[in-house]
Amino acid sequence: MVGWALTNDWSEKLGFVFKQDYYQHLLEFLEYELAHNKTIYPPKDQIFNAFNLSSFHNTKVIILGQDPYHNEAQAHGLSFSVPEGTSIPPSLKNIYQELDSDLNIKPNKHGDLTHWATQGVLLLNSVLTVEKNAPGSHAKSGWVDFTDTVIDILNEQKQNLVFLLWGAYAQQKIELIDQSKHLVLTAAHPSPFSAHKGFFGCKHFSQANTYLKIHNLQQINW
């Protein structure tokens, strides 16, 4: 897919992945879908936004989502985030509510989390693309292998990361993380269907900053 690329140190870290057969099959799948007039989100120049905004060197916190928003003008390559001017989705409204409760940070009037990403919060979806109006449609395309490799690389090559795993799907990734090297915080998903089951009151934002401070790392200005 011409038009999408990694623009920082992730390109070196992930260079070996781009040569693997499954990744080539993933590219072929995406090209096939586009050639058959399927609409894919996010736009191809935003698929790697999470990586291009939060370099490998700069990444300190990982917030793992599942797959991108599947409605028009929502997905822009950052988990839970939507571009400015787009209505704030329910899960993100609940994230903002918890942030207010935890750190007394009043909700933004928009849902663009770029300001988190540029501080080293890797807003990583497990699957990086989706067909319009078809949630989960690219779940078996190869992206999970790719993003699991990303987690492996972070786990092995960095120290004192904070992983925020919200909901059962994200928590499956615990087995990829060495908890003697990193902080893993789990809670219910912020969806309106589950936020009251343990997301509200989890205080993950303050806990993340406390951990970063203890390890002499710059805290996140949430």
Buried (B, 14 or more C-beta within 10 A) or exposed (E): BEEBEBEBBBBEBBEEBEEBEEBEEBBEBBEEBEEEEEBBBBBBBBBBBBBBBBBBEBBBBBBBBBBBBBBEBBBBBBBBBBBEEBEBBEBBBBBBBBBEBBEEBEBBEBBBBBBBBEBBBBBBBBBBBBBEEEBEBBBEBBBBEBBBBBBEBBBEEBEBBBBBBBBEBBBEBEEBBEEEEBBBBBBBBBBEEBBEEBBBEBBBBBBBBBBBEEEEBEBBEB
